[in-house]
Amino acid sequence: MFTFINLIVKAIPGDKWRLNKNNHSYRIMVNNKPLKNSEGKFYQIPENKIKMLKLYVKTYPVLPEDTYLLLGNQPGGSLDATRFGLIDKANIPER
């Protein structure tokens, strides 16, 4: 199980998501809107940090039941879905 510190749920079951390439980075789009962090900056994930999300977006263009996209607040990615992919609800600790 992962420890989720300072991660934000950015997409929930039923959300449609995709990746848009922009030069040498990718924007994460959820329900046709680009994701932003709490400071209003777009997530711009570099090519070398997008591999995990590329795998998931091909298989799950719509988030399945009990599946979530969690991101940190760093626009370029951090220890979040860019590293571990989508998360099952069973792996998210209750508060």
Secondary structure, DSSP 8 states (H G I E B T S, - for coil): -----S-EEEE-TT-BEEEEEETTEEEEEETTEE-B-TTS-B--EEGGG-HHHHHHHHH-SB--TTEEEEE-S-TT--SSHHHH--EEGGGS---
